[in-house]
Amino acid sequence: MRRLYFRIYLAVLGSLIVFAILAGLAFATLRSIDDDRQNWAGMGADIAERLLPPERSPASVETELMSWHQLTGFSLALLSPRGEVVAQAGEIPDEVLRDLRQRVGFGPHWRAGGLLHGLRFKDGRRLVALQPPGALNWLRHLRWVAPLFGIAFAVGIAAYPVVRHLTRRLERLQQGVAAFGEGDLSVRVAISGQDEIAKLAETFNASAARIEHLLHAHKTLLANASHELRSPLSRLRMAVEGLSANGADDAARVEIRRNIAELDALVGEVLLASRLQAGAAPDLQTENVDLVGLLAEECAPFGADLQAASEQPLPLLPADPRLLRRLFRNLLENAARHGGSEPPTVAVSRRADAVSVAVCDRGPGVPQDEREKIFEPFYRLRKMPESAGGAGLGLALVRQIAERHGGNVECLPRDGGGACFMVSLPVGGAGGA
């Protein structure tokens, strides 16, 4: 994977390499130009060789110095052993010449004041070279500043595409987050590359999809709940009107109690489904649960036959007992409501790392193309009449509770007719799964 820090490191390293190459070329070019002017030792030796022998006339010496002056830019002067000027090319201040007459003891090569160079001949003569005036030195320094600016400009141009490529993707991500914050829940960010920015965009898209799904599920839940609440409310209204018209009727009281209980159960299921869909149930309390004992208590009111297929005792499951009771109670109520005249059967078995519970009935069964849809909130089988009862939240809660504990549930056909709901719960709980 091409990490972002690795790409930045390669960009910086490449820029430094380019800078080093360009700086080396510039230094070599300028050094080759300045060698003749700055290397006084070699230049002085060449001039001294041209000024031999000592018997040369002052005119020829001055001509020679003038040619070197024009070539190097140095002001040159040849002094006699007594300090008198024999020949001169260029301007050398008088005070410098007076000082040189008074000074003795110069070695073969010498330098004074940073700008004044000298060479002493064996016969006592001295060759003096004065660099150009200091007021013009800044022009010479500009020769180094200009290439450095050029190198910086070249490195900046080379680094811009890399930096712009990275920041452009960050800008797209920022625009996507801003659009999502303004309410456009369908916005997604284009993913390119495999670095941290791509991972960030992928995480944002996954979070946006999750939030959009949750909000859509909540809207659907509220819409369906408002629709389902109308039925018991209408029946309550009719029962109340019947009480007002006919007096206190026992059948009307029973109907009112039944509808109130249905409303209370529906509201409880809606609230629980809402918490489980959001992935947050702050009041959950996990403890070690004896699954067989819990199933025995839930099977008793329905007359269900409980069978333990495992020869060894089942381990305690870390789970919320209230949610597990709701899970199996919903399955048993569903089997009792739609399973015909025979009581449901419950079979418990142990697999490698999970416990399976099968709740089976002898009802009409579930068509194959609807075995997944029945776990959606408020979904009803196409052939199920409205009088069958139920709001369509029971099986949705079963799956959500099972997934909350790290397990799953599926609807399977039963041999001989009917349906089996197979619940798998990991032995290690949600964390173990």
N, C-alpha and C positions, 0 to 999 in steps of 0.2 A: 504494500500500500504506500502510495506516495504521500507522506505526511506533509502537512503545511510547513512545519518548522524546517524539514529537510529541503523543501523547495526554496524557502527563503534563504537558507544557508547556502544552497548552490548558487542562488542569484547573487548573494553578496560575494561569495568566493569567485564567481566568474567576473564580477565587476572589479574585484581587486586584481585578478590576473590581467584583465584588459588594461587597468590603470598602470600596473607594473610594466607591461609591455610598452605602452605608449610613453610612459615616463622614461624608460630606458632608451627608447629610440630618440626622444627629444634631447635627453642628456648627452647621448653619444653624438648627435648632430651638432649641438651647441659647443660641446667640448672640442670637437674637431675644428670648429671655426675659431675658437678662442685659444687653442694651443699655441699658435704662432705669436699671439699677443701677450699671453700670460706666463708662458714658460721662459722667464728671463734668462735662466742659465743657458739653455740651448740657443736662444736668440743672441745673447751677449757673446757667446763663443763664435757664432757665425759673423757677427759684426767685427769682432776683434780680428778674426782671420782676414777679413776684407781690408782692414786698416793697416795691415803689415805691408811692407816694412816701415820702420819709423821715418825713413827719409822721404816718404811720400809728401807731395806738396799740399799745403793747406787747402787749395782749391779742389784738388781731387778728393781729399778727405771729406770736404764739405759736400761735394756732389754725392759721395757714397752715403753720408749720413742723411742727406735729403731723400734719397731713394728709400732708405729704411724708415725714415719718418713717415713718408707717404704710405708705405706698406703696413706699418704697425700702428700708426697713430701716436707713438711716443715722441716726446721732444728729446732730442739727443744732443750731447755736447762732448767734445774731446778736450780734456784739460792736460796741460803740460805738467811736468813734475812740480813746478812752482805754483800751479793752480791757475795759470793763465789759459784763456779759451783759445784753443788752436783752431777749432771749427765747430759750427753749431747749426742745427736744423730744428726749427720750432722754437717756441717761446719757453724760456726758463727764467724765472724771476731772478733779479740781481741779488736779492738777499740770500737766495739759495746758493748762488755761485760764490758769494763772499764767505758764507759759512763753510763751503767745501774747501776754499783756500786755506782756512784756518785749521781745518781738521786734518789729522794725520793718523796713520796706523790702520788704514783700511786693509782688509784682507783681500784675497783674490776676487771674491764675490761678496757683495754687501747690499744691505737694504736699509733705508732710513725713512721713518714717518709713514710707512705703508705704501707710499706712492713713488718714492725715489729709489732707484736701483743703480748699482755701480759695479764696474769691473776694473781691476787694477792690472796694468801691464807690467812686465818684468823691467822695462826701462823707466818705470815711475809714472807714466801717463795714466790717466783715469778716464774711462768712458762712463758718462752719466746719462741715465734715461729717466724721464719724468712722465708718468702716466697722464692721461687727459685730466683737465681740471675737475675737482670734486663736484662742482655745480652741475656737471653733465652726467654724473654717475647714475642718477636715477633712470636715465634713458637706457643704460646698460642693464639695470635690474629688470626693466620692463620686458626684456627678452626672455626672462625666466617666468615672469608672471603670466604673460600671454599664453605660452604653451600649457601652463597649469590650468588656466581657464578653459582652454580648448579641450584638455583631457577631461576636466570635470563635466563640460558640456556633452562630450561623447559618452561618458559613463551614464550621465542622466538620461540621455536618449536611449541607451541600451537597456537601462533598468525600467524605463517607463512602461513598456508593454507588459512586463511581468507584474509590476505593482498594479497596473490598471486592470489586468485580468482578475487578480484577487479581489480588488475593491469593487469591481463591477458585480461580482457574484454576491458580495456582502450588501451592495445596494439593492439588488433584486430581493434578497432575503428581507431587508428592512422594509421595502415596499410591500412585500407579502404580509409581513407582520402588521404593518399599519393598516392595510386593507382588511385583514382579519379582525383587527381591533375595532374598525368602523362598522362591523356587522356583516361583512361578506364572508360567510362561513364556508363557501365553496372554493375560496382562493387556495391555490397550491403553488409552491415555488419550484421552478425547474431545477433539477439536480444534474450537476455536471462535475466530473472528477471523482476522486476517491479520497480526498483529504478531509480535514476537520470541518471545513466549510460545507462540503457535500454531506457529511454526517449530520451537521447542524440543520441543514435544509431538510434532510430525510426525517430527522426527529420532529421538526416543526410540522411537516406534512402529516406524520403519524398522529401527533397531538391534535392537529386541526381536524383530521378525520374522526378521531375519537370524540372530540367535543361536538362535532356536527352530528355524529351518530347518537350521542347522549341527548342532545337537545331535540333531535327528531324523535327519539324514543319517548322522551318526556311529553312532547306535544301529542304524539299518538296515544300515549297512555292517558293523558288528561282528556283528549277528545273522546276516546272509547269509554273512559270512566263516566264522563258526563252523559254519554248515550246509555250506558248500562244502568246508571242510577235512575233514569226516567221510568224504567219498568217497575221496580218496587215502589217508587214514589206514586206512580199512577195507581197501583194496586192499593197502596195505603189510602190514597184519596177516595177511591171507590169504597173501601172498607169503612172509612170514617163516615162517608155519606150514607152507607147502609146502616151504621149505628144510629145516625141521626134520624133516619126514616123509620127504622124498625125497632128501635130500642136496643138495649144491651143484648146482643146475640153472641152465644159462645163461639160459633163458627167464625164470626167476624173478629172476635178477640184473638182467636188462634191465628187467623190470617194476618192480623196486624202484628202479632208477636213474630210470626215467621218472616214477614217482610222487614221488620226492624232488625232481626238477627241477620238477615241477608245483607241489609245495608251496612250493618256493623262489620260483618266479615269482609264485605267488598272494600270498605274504607281501609280496614287493616291490611288487606292484600295489596291495595294500591300503594299505601305508604311503604310497606315492606319491599314491594317490587321497585319502587322509586329509589330506595336506599341501596338495594343490591345492584341496580343498573348503574348507579353513580359510583359503585365500587367502594362505598364508605358506609359502614354501619358501626357507629361509635359505641353502641350498647352491646355488641357481641361479647360473649364470655366463653372462652374455650376451656374445656375440662375433659378428663378422660371418661368416655362414655361406654357403658356396657350395651353394645348394639342389640344383642339378643334380648336382654331385659327390656330395652326401650321398645323393640318391635312387638314383644309379647303384650306390653301395655296398650299399644296402639291397635293391635289386631283384635283384642278382646271385644271392644264395642261393635265391631263389624262381623264377628264370628269367623274371622279369617283363619285358615289353617297355616301355622308357622312350621316350617321344616328347616332344620339345620343340617346341611349336607356335609359339613366338615366334622371329622372324627375328633380333632383336637379343639379345645376351647379357643374361641376367637379372642384376639388381643383387644385391649381397650383402645378406642379411637379418640384421638384429640379432636374435639369438635364442640360446637355449640348445641347442647341438647334441645333447646327450644326450636332452633331451625331444623334439626333432624326430625323432631316430632312433626313439624309443619310439613316437611317433605313427604314423609311416609303417610301422614294423615291425608294429605291431598291425593296421593296415589290410591289409597284405600277408598276414599270418598268417590274418586273417579271410577274405580272398579265396581264399587257398590251401585253407583248411579247408572253406569252403562254396561255392566257385566252380566246382566240377566239375573236369573233366579239363584244360580249357584253362588255361594260365598267365594270371595277371592282367596287365592293361595299366595303365600309369601315364602320364598326359599332363600336361605343364606348360605353362601359358599365362600371359601378362602382361596385366593389365587396367590401368585408369587409375592406381590407387594401391595395387594389391594383386597378389599372385601366386596363381594357382589351380592346385591339384594334384588331378587326378581319378584315383582308384584304382578300376578297374572289373573285374568278373568276369562269368562266364557261368553263375552258379548259379541257383537257383530264384527269386532276388529277394526283396524285402521287401514285404509287404502295405502298402498306403498308410496304414492306420490304426495301423501299428506303426513307421513310419519315424522317429518322434520317441521312442517308448518304448525303442527299442533302445539309446539313449544313456544310459539310466538304469542305475545299478549293479545287477548280477546279474539283469538282465532277459534272458529267453530267448524266442525266437519260439515261438508256440504250436505250430507244426508241427515244431519242432526236437526230435529225440530226445535223451535224456540221453547217449547214446553219442557224440554229435557233439563232445564235449569243450569245454573253455573254461569259465571261471568267470563270464563275463558282465561282467567289468570292463574288457575291452580297449577297447570303443567308448566307454565312459564316460570312460576316460582320454584317448582321442583328443579328445573335445570339451573336456575340462578343459584339456588342453595347448594346444589351439587358442585357447580363450578367454584362457588365460594370456598368450598372445602377441598379444592384441588381434584375433584372427580368429574363424573359426567353421567348422563342418562340418555338412553336411547329406547325407541319403541320397536319391538320385534313381534312377528306373528307367532301365535301359539299353535302347536300341533293339535288338531282336532277342533280348531276354531277359537277365536278370541285374540286377545293381545297381551303381551308381556312388556312391562316397563323395567328395564335392567339398569340399576343404579350401581356405579362403581365408585368406591371411596378408598383413597390411599391409606395404608396403615399408618404412614408417618404424618398424616394430616396435610393441610394445604402447603406447608413448608416443605414436607417430604416430597410432594408431587412436583 
